[in-house]
């Protein structure tokens, strides 16, 4: 019986790892769309399919949690973590949607830096979820990853400030100011969502010590 419970718990942790991989794939698709100066709309359209996959996985995972008898984490933590990772995927999808709605055709150095940060932070979230099962036995690597994720979020904040400063200091086209300021806001929001996931994991680790 104990072995069955252990395997079941591993299934829960794999569930979170899959969620993080979906979010990371969305980030990488966006990076491909921004690979050249001209934004690739075909790559952006791929994000919608990934976001739908994330929605389906979240709903399936919620059903698993609702039906669970024994869980490796507190119920509220499991739900918050699942929704937190889904928010990351949704935030990337929101960027793609606004690029389409606002007819953004070209990137700039601030958007490119944001994209690199979003990809990097999602790769670290993947690793964090892969190692989540160690939250009691060996939490040190999780703490290190949380610090790294927080640092990347700070890079996102500084990129946002620098981008807005340059935009309002040098740009004279009011439409471009409106469009790019909104894009910077959405990029920063995506970074914040990733930090939110790290904060949930930190809470889980601290509660276990």
C-alpha positions as CSV (number, residue, x, y, z in Angstrom):
1,X,0.0,0.0,0.0
2,X,2.8,2.4,0.9
3,X,4.4,1.9,-2.5
4,X,1.1,2.7,-4.2
5,X,0.7,5.9,-2.3
6,X,4.3,6.9,-3.1
7,X,3.8,6.3,-6.8
8,X,0.6,8.3,-6.6
9,X,2.4,11.2,-5.1
10,X,5.0,11.1,-7.8
11,X,2.1,11.4,-10.3
12,X,1.1,14.6,-8.6
13,X,4.6,16.1,-9.0
14,X,4.8,15.0,-12.6
15,X,1.5,16.8,-13.1
16,X,3.2,20.1,-12.1
17,X,6.3,19.3,-14.2
18,X,4.0,18.9,-17.2
19,X,2.3,22.2,-16.5
20,X,5.7,23.9,-16.4
21,X,6.8,22.3,-19.6
22,X,3.7,23.6,-21.4
23,X,4.4,27.2,-20.1
24,X,8.0,26.9,-21.2
25,X,7.0,25.7,-24.7
26,X,4.8,28.8,-25.0
27,X,7.7,31.0,-24.0
28,X,10.0,29.3,-26.6
29,X,7.4,29.7,-29.3
30,X,7.3,33.4,-28.6
31,X,11.1,33.6,-28.7
32,X,11.0,32.0,-32.1
33,X,8.4,34.6,-33.3
34,X,10.8,37.3,-32.1
35,X,14.0,35.7,-33.5
36,X,14.2,38.3,-36.3
37,X,13.4,42.0,-36.4
38,X,10.1,41.2,-38.1
39,X,7.7,39.3,-35.8
40,X,6.7,35.8,-37.2
41,X,3.0,35.6,-36.9
42,X,2.9,31.9,-37.7
43,X,5.0,31.2,-34.6
44,X,2.7,33.4,-32.6
45,X,-0.3,31.3,-33.7
46,X,1.3,28.2,-32.3
47,X,1.1,29.8,-28.8
48,X,-2.7,29.5,-28.9
49,X,-2.6,25.8,-29.4
50,X,-0.1,25.5,-26.5
51,X,-2.4,27.6,-24.3
52,X,-5.4,25.3,-25.1
53,X,-3.2,22.3,-24.2
54,X,-2.4,24.1,-20.9
55,X,-6.1,24.7,-20.2
56,X,-7.0,21.1,-20.8
57,X,-4.2,19.9,-18.6
58,X,-5.3,22.2,-15.8
59,X,-8.9,21.0,-15.9
60,X,-7.8,17.4,-15.9
61,X,-5.4,18.1,-13.0
62,X,-8.1,19.8,-11.0
63,X,-10.3,16.8,-11.4
64,X,-7.5,14.6,-10.1
65,X,-6.9,16.8,-7.1
66,X,-10.6,17.0,-6.3
67,X,-10.9,13.2,-6.4
68,X,-7.7,12.7,-4.3
69,X,-7.8,11.0,-0.9
70,X,-4.1,11.4,0.0
71,X,-2.1,14.3,-1.3
72,X,1.6,15.2,-1.0
73,X,0.9,18.9,-0.3
74,X,-1.8,21.0,1.3
75,X,-4.9,21.2,-0.9
76,X,-4.8,25.0,-1.2
77,X,-1.1,24.9,-2.1
78,X,-1.8,22.3,-4.8
79,X,-4.5,24.4,-6.3
80,X,-2.6,27.6,-6.1
81,X,0.4,26.1,-7.7
82,X,-1.5,24.6,-10.6
83,X,-3.3,27.9,-11.2
84,X,-0.1,29.8,-10.8
85,X,1.6,27.9,-13.6
86,X,-1.5,28.2,-15.8
87,X,-1.3,32.0,-15.3
88,X,2.2,31.9,-16.7
89,X,1.0,30.2,-19.9
90,X,-2.0,32.6,-20.1
91,X,0.3,35.6,-19.7
92,X,2.3,34.5,-22.7
93,X,-0.8,33.9,-24.7
94,X,-2.0,37.5,-23.7
95,X,1.2,38.9,-25.2
96,X,0.6,37.0,-28.5
97,X,-3.0,38.2,-28.6
98,X,-2.1,41.8,-28.1
99,X,0.6,41.6,-30.8
100,X,-2.2,40.5,-33.2
101,X,-4.8,43.0,-32.0
102,X,-2.4,46.0,-32.0
103,X,-0.7,44.9,-35.3
104,X,2.8,44.9,-33.8
105,X,5.1,44.0,-36.6
106,X,8.6,44.8,-35.3
107,X,10.5,44.1,-32.2
108,X,12.9,46.3,-30.3
109,X,15.8,45.7,-27.9
110,X,13.6,45.9,-24.9
111,X,11.0,43.4,-26.2
112,X,13.9,41.1,-27.2
113,X,15.4,41.3,-23.7
114,X,12.0,40.6,-22.1
115,X,11.6,37.5,-24.3
116,X,15.0,36.1,-23.3
117,X,14.1,36.7,-19.7
118,X,10.7,35.0,-20.0
119,X,12.3,32.0,-21.7
120,X,15.1,31.8,-19.0
121,X,12.7,32.1,-16.1
122,X,10.4,29.4,-17.5
123,X,13.3,27.0,-17.9
124,X,14.1,27.6,-14.3
125,X,10.4,27.0,-13.4
126,X,10.6,23.7,-15.3
127,X,13.6,22.7,-13.2
128,X,11.9,23.8,-10.1
129,X,8.9,21.7,-10.8
130,X,11.1,18.7,-11.7
131,X,12.7,19.0,-8.2
132,X,9.6,19.9,-6.3
133,X,9.3,16.3,-4.9
134,X,12.5,17.1,-2.9
135,X,10.9,19.9,-0.9
136,X,11.3,18.0,2.3
137,X,14.4,15.9,1.8
138,X,16.6,18.4,0.0
139,X,15.2,21.9,-0.2
140,X,18.5,23.7,-0.8
141,X,18.4,23.4,-4.7
142,X,14.8,24.7,-4.6
143,X,15.9,27.7,-2.6
144,X,18.6,28.4,-5.1
145,X,16.2,28.3,-8.0
146,X,13.8,30.6,-6.3
147,X,16.5,33.1,-5.8
148,X,17.5,32.9,-9.5
149,X,13.8,33.3,-10.5
150,X,13.5,36.4,-8.3
151,X,16.7,37.8,-9.8
152,X,15.3,37.3,-13.3
153,X,12.1,39.1,-12.3
154,X,14.2,42.0,-11.1
155,X,15.9,42.1,-14.5
156,X,12.4,42.2,-16.0
157,X,11.6,45.2,-13.8
158,X,14.7,47.1,-14.8
159,X,14.0,46.3,-18.5
160,X,10.5,47.7,-18.1
161,X,11.8,50.9,-16.5
162,X,14.5,51.4,-19.1
163,X,12.1,50.7,-22.0
164,X,9.4,53.1,-20.7
165,X,12.0,55.7,-20.0
166,X,13.4,55.5,-23.6
167,X,9.9,55.3,-25.1
168,X,8.6,58.5,-23.4
169,X,11.9,60.3,-23.8
170,X,12.5,59.8,-27.5
171,X,9.4,58.5,-29.3
172,X,7.1,61.1,-30.8
173,X,4.5,58.8,-32.4
174,X,1.6,58.6,-29.9
175,X,0.4,55.3,-31.4
176,X,3.8,53.7,-31.0
177,X,4.0,55.0,-27.4
178,X,0.6,53.4,-26.7
179,X,1.4,50.1,-28.3
180,X,4.9,49.5,-27.0
181,X,4.1,50.7,-23.5
182,X,1.3,48.1,-23.4
183,X,3.7,45.4,-24.7
184,X,6.2,46.3,-22.0
185,X,3.5,46.0,-19.3
186,X,2.4,42.6,-20.6
187,X,6.0,41.4,-20.7
188,X,6.6,42.5,-17.1
189,X,3.3,40.9,-16.0
190,X,4.5,37.5,-17.5
191,X,7.7,37.8,-15.4
192,X,5.6,38.6,-12.3
193,X,3.5,35.4,-12.9
194,X,6.6,33.3,-12.9
195,X,7.8,34.9,-9.6
196,X,4.3,34.2,-8.2
197,X,4.9,30.5,-8.8
198,X,8.3,30.6,-7.1
199,X,6.7,32.4,-4.1
200,X,4.2,29.5,-3.8
201,X,7.0,27.0,-3.8
202,X,8.9,28.9,-1.3
203,X,5.8,28.9,1.0
204,X,5.6,25.1,0.6
205,X,9.2,24.6,1.4
206,X,9.1,26.9,4.4
207,X,6.0,25.2,5.7
208,X,7.7,21.8,5.5
209,X,10.8,22.8,7.6
